[in-house]
Amino acid sequence: MITNLIILTLVLVGGSLGYNFFPDLMTFVPSAPSWIFHPIVGMILGAAVFYLISFQTIKPIERAIKRIENFFNEQSVSYLIFGSIGAILGLILAILISLPLRALNLIIVSDVVPLILTVILAYLFFQLGTSRREEIRRLFTSRTQKTEENGILERKEGDTFRRYKVLDTSTIIDGRILDVTKAGFLEGILVISHHVLQELQYIADSSDSLKRVRGRRGLDILNALQKEENVVVQMDDSELPESDEVDMKLVHLAKKMDGVVVTNDYNLNKVAEFQRVPVLNINELANAVKPVVIPGENMRVMIVKNGTERSQGVAYLDDGTMVVVEEGQHYMNQSVEVVVTSALQTNAGRMIFAKMAHSQKAIDDWKETK
């Protein structure tokens, strides 16, 4: 259908050009027969020429139309409406400015400048309408006294507001994003930049066996995400020349899409926050859902290595939380019962400090005898 429509359009354009301009062109050809000056002849010849040209241009035109369709399909209704209104306002302003310019009857000022103004103002107002649509919408949204008294916070609305979750390389290799997404705690569209895909492929082809395993794990996680029915994964092929670093490219991509960066990289987290880009940190989520330990609570752990201080032993819980045990060095590679004394929450994770349970029992027994 689209192919026939393109051919028909080109034939009509060629016929129109031939009807209007072909007789005038033939005046420059000496001894031309009189019948060739007829506009109908020019229309037929123009339509035939453009019909032949259409076979060479139809594929590029179809690809261009497909890109335009994909672009508009990815945008929300509010984006298109506010962009169209902005473009119309830009065209109206361009017409008003062009009227006095055309009255000057100057060759360039009266003919070329109005055309340039029309294109520039339509584009600028389209961008203004799409980028400021939430602020414009709030200007025409009535706020009741009850809403103001309750102190309800305003937030952006719309189908595309932070709908896009831009994944970085560390999150994909980590793999926990797959479990979080399966559980339904992460909504929206997961965006994978082709820069991240190239970095994963580079790591997977590394000569270092450890890096190679990590890269292949990341590619496996991507394939698993694509196979999930309730997960929408979208590839982004746009070039981002703002920086050579992949992390900075992801920050600019999230800012461009009004999306969120999903990472477990502490440094990327801070850079994104500095540039006012929302961040979802997988490590922070993992720390938030870890079970809370209370001082005085008993637990059984396996001492696996020495601590930094004298006589300290270090154990790890199933979720990776480090447990520092006083006098635990003497029970290396043994499963012992300890008592929690305190817990320390840091940006890198949580640390639990404990001491041997039998030492606590000895202190309690001594207090009872007293």
C-alpha positions, -999 to 999 in steps of 0.1 A, spaced: 0 0 0 27 25 10 47 16 -22 17 24 -45 11 56 -26 47 68 -30 46 59 -68 13 78 -72 26 108 -53 58 110 -75 37 106 -107 14 134 -97 44 156 -88 61 149 -121 29 155 -141 23 188 -123 59 200 -130 57 189 -166 23 207 -171 37 240 -157 73 241 -168 78 218 -198 63 242 -225 85 270 -213 116 248 -214 108 238 -250 110 274 -261 148 271 -258 148 242 -283 149 254 -319 128 238 -346 107 219 -321 73 207 -334 43 228 -323 24 199 -307 52 194 -281 44 228 -266 10 216 -254 8 214 -215 -8 179 -217 23 166 -235 45 180 -208 23 165 -181 25 130 -197 63 132 -201 68 145 -166 47 118 -151 65 91 -171 100 104 -160 90 105 -123 74 71 -127 108 57 -138 126 76 -110 103 62 -84 118 27 -88 152 40 -77 139 62 -48 111 41 -34 133 21 -9 150 52 7 116 69 9 101 39 26 130 37 51 126 74 59 89 70 64 95 40 87 119 60 109 93 88 112 66 62 121 88 46 148 97 81 162 60 91 166 50 56 179 76 60 207 62 94 218 33 99 241 1 117 231 10 147 253 44 150 236 28 151 202 0 175 212 22 200 229 48 198 201 22 204 175 7 234 194 42 248 197 50 243 160 17 261 151 25 290 173 59 292 157 44 292 122 20 320 132 48 341 146 69 335 115 40 347 93 36 379 113 73 386 111 74 378 74 46 403 64 67 435 69 97 417 53 78 409 22 66 445 19 102 456 15 104 439 -19 141 431 -15 153 399 -33 169 380 -3 151 397 26 116 393 11 120 357 -3 147 338 16 146 352 51 109 344 57 114 308 47 144 305 71 124 322 99 95 298 93 117 267 97 136 280 127 106 293 146 86 261 140 114 240 153 122 261 183 85 263 194 81 226 188 111 219 212 97 245 237 63 228 237 77 193 242 104 202 268 81 224 289 48 205 285 46 197 322 50 233 332 25 245 306 0 218 318 3 230 354 -5 266 343 -39 254 331 -45 229 359 -66 242 388 -54 233 423 -80 231 450 -75 245 485 -76 210 499 -47 199 479 -27 229 491 -36 223 527 -26 187 526 7 195 511 5 170 483 36 171 463 33 178 426 49 154 403 52 150 365 25 131 348 24 115 314 31 82 298 68 88 292 77 104 326 107 83 338 93 54 319 127 46 305 152 28 327 188 31 313 209 1 324 246 4 328 272 -24 322 278 -31 359 241 -37 366 237 -61 337 268 -81 347 257 -82 383 225 -100 372 202 -90 401 183 -68 377 168 -99 362 154 -111 395 141 -76 404 124 -72 371 108 -107 373 94 -98 407 77 -68 392 95 -41 412 108 -24 381 82 -10 357 87 8 324 110 2 294 145 -11 300 169 8 276 201 -8 265 225 16 248 246 2 220 276 16 238 269 -8 267 264 -37 243 298 -29 227 314 -28 261 299 -61 271 311 -77 239 346 -62 245 347 -77 280 334 -111 267 362 -112 242 389 -103 267 420 -124 271 415 -123 309 394 -154 318 376 -136 347 366 -106 325 355 -130 298 332 -149 322 317 -116 334 311 -104 299 294 -136 288 273 -135 320 261 -99 311 252 -111 276 232 -140 290 214 -117 314 204 -95 284 191 -125 265 171 -136 295 156 -101 299 145 -101 263 128 -135 267 107 -123 297 71 -117 286 64 -89 311 97 -70 304 101 -45 276 137 -42 264 145 -14 239 178 -9 221 191 26 217 213 32 187 217 70 190 252 84 190 261 103 221 293 124 214 292 143 247 319 121 262 341 92 255 332 75 287 303 51 286 290 62 320 287 98 309 270 87 277 244 69 298 238 100 320 233 121 289 210 95 274 189 94 306 187 131 306 176 132 270 149 106 275 138 120 308 146 85 322 164 69 351 199 54 353 199 19 369 233 10 383 252 -4 412 283 17 405 289 41 434 308 67 412 282 67 384 255 71 411 272 103 424 279 117 389 242 112 379 230 128 411 252 158 405 237 163 370 202 159 385 195 126 368 174 102 389 192 70 398 180 35 409 209 18 427 206 -20 430 230 -21 460 208 4 479 178 -18 471 196 -49 483 206 -31 515 170 -19 520 155 -54 519 182 -70 541 168 -84 574 173 -60 603 195 -72 631 191 -60 666 219 -57 692 216 -87 715 203 -110 687 220 -144 683 231 -158 650 253 -186 637 281 -178 613 312 -193 597 345 -175 604 363 -174 570 392 -150 575 411 -127 598 399 -92 606 419 -60 604 422 -57 642 439 -82 665 419 -113 673 391 -103 650 374 -128 627 353 -121 596 322 -140 585 296 -134 558 258 -138 558 240 -154 529 233 -120 514 269 -109 515 267 -88 547 301 -87 565 301 -98 602 331 -88 623 335 -111 653 356 -101 683 380 -130 693 368 -148 662 403 -154 649 407 -184 672 377 -201 655 388 -200 619 367 -221 595 343 -230 623 306 -224 626 301 -205 658 272 -187 676 277 -150 681 258 -121 696 252 -89 677 266 -58 694 260 -32 667 255 -26 630 269 0 607 252 12 575 275 26 548 270 35 511 289 3 502 268 -19 523 261 -29 559 286 -42 585 276 -61 616 298 -63 647 294 -92 671 312 -112 698 312 -148 708 280 -160 724 298 -180 751 317 -149 763 283 -131 766 269 -161 786 299 -160 809 293 -123 816 256 -129 822 263 -158 846 288 -137 865 261 -109 868 236 -134 881 260 -146 908 266 -111 920 
